[in-house]
Structures are given as C-alpha cells and as structure tokens.
C-alpha cells in the first residue's frame, strides 16, 4: 500500500494514510519514498500507530512466500492451486 508520502502533505497525512488505509491488513507492505519531505518525521508515529493496532513490523523477507504462491492483480500473495 502506498503511504502517499511523496505528495508532501505533511506528517499527519502520512500517519493517517498508513494507519487507516482500507487495504491495511496482515502481511501489508507499506511503500515509503526515501526522498519524500516528511517521511522520516512520520516514521515513529506510523510504527507506533501500527503497533497499537496489533501489527508487528518485520523484515520483508519474512513476508514473501517463495514456493507455491503468486501475486494477484492487487499485489496479494495467493496460494497456487
């Protein structure tokens, strides 16, 4: 899911976009841009907000299934039949 941090709307916008995104769920990968103006300032609040909702931050290597899965049109991993 896109944090929309690249739009430079500010820290609160990034936190709200990520923590209340309609596609936020187990296994979500959040896209942030290293050149965006407010991303670094928003990061601590984003992490805290996600943790307060019960999410755990893990390396991407723990999220991507390597065998017997494919990505659907929304970027979700789906088990091969």
C-alpha positions as YAML, in Angstrom:
chain: A
units: angstrom
residues:
- id: 1
  name: UNK
  ca: [0.00, 0.00, 0.00]
- id: 2
  name: UNK
  ca: [1.22, 3.47, -0.87]
- id: 3
  name: UNK
  ca: [1.81, 5.85, 2.04]
- id: 4
  name: UNK
  ca: [1.41, 8.78, -0.40]
- id: 5
  name: UNK
  ca: [4.36, 10.38, 1.38]
- id: 6
  name: UNK
  ca: [5.64, 11.63, -1.98]
- id: 7
  name: UNK
  ca: [2.73, 14.10, -2.13]
- id: 8
  name: UNK
  ca: [4.35, 16.10, 0.72]
- id: 9
  name: UNK
  ca: [1.06, 16.74, 2.56]
- id: 10
  name: UNK
  ca: [2.79, 16.51, 5.94]
- id: 11
  name: UNK
  ca: [3.45, 14.14, 8.82]
- id: 12
  name: UNK
  ca: [-0.18, 13.80, 9.93]
- id: 13
  name: UNK
  ca: [-1.27, 12.92, 6.42]
- id: 14
  name: UNK
  ca: [1.28, 10.10, 6.16]
- id: 15
  name: UNK
  ca: [0.36, 8.68, 9.58]
- id: 16
  name: UNK
  ca: [-3.36, 8.82, 8.79]
- id: 17
  name: UNK
  ca: [-2.94, 7.35, 5.31]
- id: 18
  name: UNK
  ca: [-0.93, 4.38, 6.55]
- id: 19
  name: UNK
  ca: [-2.69, 3.64, 9.85]
- id: 20
  name: UNK
  ca: [-6.20, 3.97, 8.41]
- id: 21
  name: UNK
  ca: [-5.65, 2.62, 4.89]
- id: 22
  name: UNK
  ca: [-8.54, 0.48, 3.62]
- id: 23
  name: UNK
  ca: [-6.10, -2.21, 2.45]
- id: 24
  name: UNK
  ca: [-4.11, -2.36, 5.71]
- id: 25
  name: UNK
  ca: [-4.04, -5.95, 6.91]
- id: 26
  name: UNK
  ca: [-1.92, -8.92, 7.85]
- id: 27
  name: UNK
  ca: [1.07, -9.04, 5.52]
- id: 28
  name: UNK
  ca: [0.73, -5.49, 4.22]
- id: 29
  name: UNK
  ca: [3.84, -3.95, 2.73]
- id: 30
  name: UNK
  ca: [3.94, -0.18, 3.09]
- id: 31
  name: UNK
  ca: [5.62, 1.81, 0.34]
- id: 32
  name: UNK
  ca: [7.53, 4.88, 1.52]
- id: 33
  name: UNK
  ca: [9.88, 7.01, -0.55]
- id: 34
  name: UNK
  ca: [13.34, 7.95, 0.73]
- id: 35
  name: UNK
  ca: [13.21, 11.34, -0.99]
- id: 36
  name: UNK
  ca: [9.85, 12.44, 0.42]
- id: 37
  name: UNK
  ca: [9.95, 15.54, 2.60]
- id: 38
  name: UNK
  ca: [8.10, 14.30, 5.73]
- id: 39
  name: UNK
  ca: [8.66, 10.52, 5.73]
- id: 40
  name: UNK
  ca: [11.47, 10.44, 8.30]
- id: 41
  name: UNK
  ca: [9.48, 12.65, 10.67]
- id: 42
  name: UNK
  ca: [6.36, 10.45, 10.32]
- id: 43
  name: UNK
  ca: [8.07, 7.09, 10.74]
- id: 44
  name: UNK
  ca: [7.98, 6.82, 14.55]
- id: 45
  name: UNK
  ca: [4.26, 7.72, 14.67]
- id: 46
  name: UNK
  ca: [3.47, 5.29, 11.84]
- id: 47
  name: UNK
  ca: [5.25, 2.45, 13.63]
- id: 48
  name: UNK
  ca: [3.62, 3.27, 16.98]
- id: 49
  name: UNK
  ca: [0.20, 3.58, 15.36]
- id: 50
  name: UNK
  ca: [0.54, 0.22, 13.65]
- id: 51
  name: UNK
  ca: [1.78, -1.47, 16.82]
- id: 52
  name: UNK
  ca: [-1.15, -0.02, 18.78]
- id: 53
  name: UNK
  ca: [-3.45, -1.70, 16.24]
- id: 54
  name: UNK
  ca: [-1.72, -5.02, 16.93]
- id: 55
  name: UNK
  ca: [0.57, -5.13, 13.90]
- id: 56
  name: UNK
  ca: [4.16, -6.32, 14.10]
- id: 57
  name: UNK
  ca: [6.93, -4.78, 11.99]
- id: 58
  name: UNK
  ca: [9.07, -7.48, 10.34]
- id: 59
  name: UNK
  ca: [11.65, -7.64, 7.53]
- id: 60
  name: UNK
  ca: [10.14, -8.11, 4.08]
- id: 61
  name: UNK
  ca: [12.00, -11.43, 3.81]
- id: 62
  name: UNK
  ca: [9.57, -12.81, 6.41]
- id: 63
  name: UNK
  ca: [6.53, -11.75, 4.36]
- id: 64
  name: UNK
  ca: [7.26, -13.04, 0.87]
- id: 65
  name: UNK
  ca: [6.38, -16.67, 0.22]
- id: 66
  name: UNK
  ca: [8.81, -18.23, -2.22]
- id: 67
  name: UNK
  ca: [7.18, -21.53, -3.14]
- id: 68
  name: UNK
  ca: [3.68, -22.33, -4.42]
- id: 69
  name: UNK
  ca: [2.40, -18.72, -4.38]
- id: 70
  name: UNK
  ca: [1.86, -15.97, -6.93]
- id: 71
  name: UNK
  ca: [0.87, -12.29, -6.75]
- id: 72
  name: UNK
  ca: [-2.64, -11.29, -7.82]
- id: 73
  name: UNK
  ca: [-3.57, -8.02, -9.54]
- id: 74
  name: UNK
  ca: [-3.69, -6.20, -6.17]
- id: 75
  name: UNK
  ca: [-0.24, -7.40, -5.14]
- id: 76
  name: UNK
  ca: [-1.54, -10.01, -2.72]
- id: 77
  name: UNK
  ca: [0.10, -13.41, -2.40]
- id: 78
  name: UNK
  ca: [-2.21, -16.24, -3.44]
- id: 79
  name: UNK
  ca: [-1.50, -19.94, -2.97]
- id: 80
  name: UNK
  ca: [-1.17, -21.79, -6.28]
- id: 81
  name: UNK
  ca: [-3.83, -24.41, -6.86]
...
